Amino acid sequence: MSQGPRLPTALPSRKTRVSLAKTAGRSAASQRWLVRQLNDPYVQAAKASGFRSRSAYKLLELNERFRFLRRGAKVVDLGAAPGGWMQAALAAGAERVVGVDLLPIAPLAGAQTLVGDATAPEIVERLRALLGGSADLVLSDMAPATTGHAATDHARIMALAEEAFAVAEALLAAGGSFVVKLFQGGAEASLLAPLKQRFAAVRHAKPPASRAESRELYLVATGFRPKAEPE
């Protein structure tokens, strides 16, 4: 069995910028995307380290700042394809990682995957069964198909975040953490108020690996407080 990705000690730097001659049959948008990929140090770092996506570094950078991922943790990743966050969690020492996505995820040593709707009510028990109990960390890098209309896109990702929180609330053990993607504008009261009731700390952050032009940011909630059982 091949080893999985290891935690990088530093990002590779690119001192010279790559440029491409315009090629017949390649659109201007395709040309810009390719140039950006070739000059993105996180793309190069992911390839060198064996991560499936550059987004693995977003999770590693958030964890370096907030320390929510500990060795031996049980982790759930909602919207996990292609598996970069699952790899990052394993590289950071997670003991058990379960990912779910509408798309199939290629097999990943040390992890289990489900194909399905990460926000469906019945998914919680399936995730719990694969974890063998409660989760220490629930992750969601899910994002809706964007329309370009800021208010619409914000409403859509807020709906996803609230559904992801419902899954986290059902799965997390006491003291657990929840990390979820939002768009700039942050969390609305409909999400922020209940999060502050259920977690000791709730913070927003945009990791360095998130592209400057991207509107994404992340909400990191730590110190989960389960509801008291009725007597």
C-alpha positions in Angstrom: 0.0 0.0 0.0 1.4 3.4 -0.9 1.8 6.1 1.7 -0.6 9.0 1.7 0.4 12.6 1.6 2.6 14.0 4.4 2.3 17.3 6.0 4.5 19.8 4.1 7.1 21.8 5.9 6.9 24.7 3.5 5.3 25.7 0.2 7.5 25.7 -2.9 8.1 29.1 -4.3 8.1 30.0 -8.0 10.4 32.9 -8.8 9.7 33.1 -12.5 6.3 33.4 -14.0 5.2 30.9 -16.6 3.5 32.3 -19.7 2.0 30.5 -22.7 1.7 31.4 -26.3 -1.9 31.6 -27.5 -2.8 28.3 -29.1 -5.4 27.9 -31.8 -8.5 26.2 -30.4 -7.9 27.3 -26.9 -10.3 30.0 -25.6 -9.1 33.1 -23.7 -10.8 31.8 -20.6 -9.1 28.4 -21.0 -5.7 30.2 -21.5 -6.2 32.3 -18.4 -7.1 29.2 -16.3 -4.1 27.2 -17.5 -1.7 30.1 -16.8 -3.2 30.5 -13.3 -2.8 26.8 -12.6 0.8 26.8 -13.8 1.7 29.8 -11.6 -0.2 28.7 -8.5 2.2 27.6 -5.8 -0.6 25.6 -4.0 -1.3 23.6 -7.2 2.4 22.8 -7.4 2.6 22.0 -3.7 -0.5 19.7 -3.9 1.1 17.8 -6.8 4.4 17.5 -5.1 2.8 16.4 -1.8 0.3 13.9 -3.3 -2.8 15.8 -2.4 -5.8 15.5 -4.8 -6.6 19.2 -4.7 -5.0 22.5 -3.6 -7.9 23.0 -1.2 -6.1 20.6 1.2 -3.9 23.5 2.1 -6.9 25.6 3.2 -7.8 23.0 5.8 -4.2 22.7 7.0 -3.8 26.5 7.3 -7.1 26.8 9.2 -5.9 24.0 11.5 -2.6 25.7 12.1 -4.4 28.8 13.3 -7.3 27.2 15.3 -6.0 23.7 16.2 -9.3 21.9 15.8 -7.8 18.7 14.3 -6.0 16.4 16.8 -4.3 13.1 16.5 -6.8 10.2 16.8 -9.8 12.3 15.8 -12.9 11.0 14.1 -13.7 13.3 11.2 -16.7 13.7 8.8 -16.2 15.6 5.5 -19.4 16.8 3.9 -19.1 17.4 0.1 -15.8 15.6 0.2 -15.0 15.0 -3.5 -12.3 14.7 -4.8 -10.9 14.0 -1.3 -8.3 16.7 -0.6 -9.7 17.6 2.8 -9.9 13.9 3.7 -6.3 13.5 2.8 -5.3 16.6 4.9 -7.2 15.2 7.9 -5.4 11.9 7.6 -2.0 13.6 7.2 -2.7 15.6 10.3 -3.3 12.4 12.3 -7.0 11.7 12.2 -7.8 8.1 13.1 -11.0 7.7 11.2 -12.3 9.8 8.3 -15.6 9.4 6.5 -16.5 11.5 3.5 -19.8 11.9 1.6 -20.5 13.5 -1.7 -23.0 13.3 -4.6 -20.0 12.3 -6.7 -18.1 9.1 -6.2 -14.8 9.6 -4.4 -11.8 7.5 -5.6 -10.7 5.0 -2.8 -8.5 6.6 -0.2 -6.4 4.5 2.2 -7.5 5.1 5.8 -10.9 6.6 4.8 -14.4 5.5 4.0 -16.8 7.2 1.6 -20.5 7.4 0.9 -22.2 8.5 -2.3 -25.3 10.6 -1.4 -26.7 13.9 -0.4 -24.6 15.1 2.5 -27.6 17.2 3.8 -30.2 14.4 3.7 -31.7 13.6 7.1 -31.0 9.8 6.8 -27.2 10.4 6.2 -26.5 11.1 9.9 -27.0 7.5 11.0 -25.0 6.1 8.0 -22.1 8.4 8.9 -22.4 7.5 12.6 -22.2 3.8 11.8 -19.1 4.3 9.7 -17.5 6.4 12.3 -18.4 3.9 15.1 -19.8 6.7 17.2 -19.7 10.5 17.4 -17.4 12.8 15.5 -14.7 15.0 16.8 -14.8 17.2 13.7 -17.3 17.9 11.0 -16.1 19.7 7.8 -18.1 21.2 5.0 -16.4 22.7 1.9 -19.7 22.5 0.1 -20.7 25.4 -2.2 -23.8 25.8 -4.5 -23.7 26.4 -8.2 -23.2 30.2 -8.4 -25.3 32.6 -10.4 -23.1 35.7 -10.2 -25.9 37.4 -8.3 -24.3 38.1 -4.9 -27.5 38.0 -2.8 -28.7 34.8 -4.4 -25.4 33.1 -4.1 -25.1 34.2 -0.4 -28.6 32.8 0.3 -27.7 29.5 -1.3 -24.5 28.9 0.6 -26.2 30.0 3.8 -28.8 27.3 3.3 -26.1 24.7 2.7 -24.2 25.9 5.8 -27.3 25.6 8.0 -27.9 22.1 6.7 -24.3 21.2 7.4 -24.6 22.6 10.9 -27.7 20.3 11.5 -25.5 17.3 10.6 -22.7 18.6 12.8 -25.1 19.1 15.7 -26.4 15.6 15.4 -22.9 14.0 15.1 -20.4 15.9 17.2 -19.1 14.8 20.6 -18.7 17.2 23.4 -15.8 19.6 22.7 -15.9 18.9 19.0 -15.4 21.3 16.1 -17.2 22.4 12.9 -15.7 24.1 9.9 -17.9 25.3 7.1 -17.5 27.4 3.9 -19.3 30.7 3.5 -19.1 33.6 1.1 -18.0 37.1 2.1 -20.6 38.7 4.2 -20.1 36.1 6.8 -22.7 34.1 8.7 -26.2 35.6 9.2 -27.9 35.6 12.5 -30.0 32.6 11.6 -26.8 30.5 11.7 -24.5 32.6 13.9 -26.8 32.8 16.9 -27.3 29.0 17.3 -23.7 28.4 16.7 -22.7 30.7 19.5 -25.1 28.9 21.8 -23.6 25.4 21.0 -19.9 26.3 20.7 -17.4 28.0 23.0 -15.8 30.0 20.1 -17.0 30.9 16.6 -14.7 32.7 14.2 -14.4 33.7 10.6 -11.2 33.2 8.6 -9.9 33.3 5.0 -6.8 31.1 4.8 -3.9 32.1 2.6 -4.5 29.2 0.2 -7.9 30.8 -0.6 -7.4 32.8 -3.8 -7.5 36.5 -3.3 -10.2 36.9 -5.9 -12.4 34.2 -4.3 -15.3 35.4 -2.2 -15.1 32.3 0.1 -14.2 32.4 3.7 -14.6 29.8 6.5 -16.4 29.7 9.8 -14.6 27.8 12.5 -16.6 26.8 15.5 -14.8 25.0 18.4 -15.8 23.6 21.8 -19.2 22.0 21.0 -21.7 21.9 23.8 -24.3 19.1 23.4 -27.9 19.8 24.5 -28.6 18.5 27.9 -30.5 15.2 27.9 -34.1 15.6 29.2 -34.5 14.1 32.7 
